Amino acid sequence: MNETDKPKIRISKEALDRPKPRRFYKQAGVRELPPDAEGGATLYQVVLDGRPVRTPKKSPLAVPYRALAEAIAEEWGAQGEFIEPSTMPLTRFANSILDGVIGREPEVRADILKYAGSDLLCYRAEGPASLVQRQAAAWDRVLAWAREAFNARLVLTAGVMPVAQPEHALVGIAAALEELDAYRLTSIHVMTTLTGSALLALAHSHGALTVDEAWAAAHIDEDWQIEQWGEDYEAAQRRQYRWSEMQAASRLLELVG
């Protein structure tokens, strides 16, 4: 699968910097739709002054989780004179799910599993000792949890040279991903790409780590470098934006859980 074929889950920061439209509605709300003739799930449609919100591909923004629909409506209701996409992460995630993930779940699962095959937690520093100890303190317990939860016994290596994970180590993770719908997969995929670790995302999704713990564990190397050399302003801004996306993905998981 080439880059243009991949399901679109995240929206770049540049896309959020486009000219912002004026608010054109008074009230945002949620309308419950009746099940279809085939007995599908009840959907909850986000509406503005009674009219349905639509995704970029013109599909109605309707989701099978009332709590998520209400949270999306709250995002719309909280807008001021102009609509600010950066303050509407749940809307953006829902658009991505409806337009690019539903029907392509196997591709998202495969991408998460690819991260697990080269997971951040498996690549350890050779030194200095303080960094090695920090990695071990934060990462070893997550690897132990993965062994217990998925029977995933991953191989560790020192340095950055790739290490191939045995196929049997990923079977349990793959099986766990098969049980997840597009909404949960999107949340985990976003957190995986933000942290570079499928294990951290999965540990958080299963309640083994808080979102703060998962984020801190993903940035041990970066934080150590900051302590040694100081922090770059632009890097700090990028990190803050990514952290807000991580929090939003965690909330998405909570709303559909």
Salt bridges, closest charged atoms under 4 A:
GLU3 OE2 - LYS6 NZ 3.54
GLU32 OE1 - ARG66 NH2 2.76
GLU70 OE2 - ARG66 NH1 3.87
GLU81 OE2 - ARG22 NH1 2.31
GLU84 OE1 - LYS20 NZ 3.57
GLU107 OE1 - ARG104 NH2 3.01
ASP111 OD2 - HIS189 NE2 2.73
ASP140 OD1 - ARG124 NH2 2.82
ASP181 OD2 - ARG184 NH1 3.03
GLU213 OE1 - ARG141 NH2 3.83
GLU222 OE2 - ARG239 NH1 2.89
ASP223 OD1 - ARG239 NH1 2.74
GLU227 OE1 - ARG134 NH2 2.73
GLU245 OE2 - ARG92 NH2 2.86
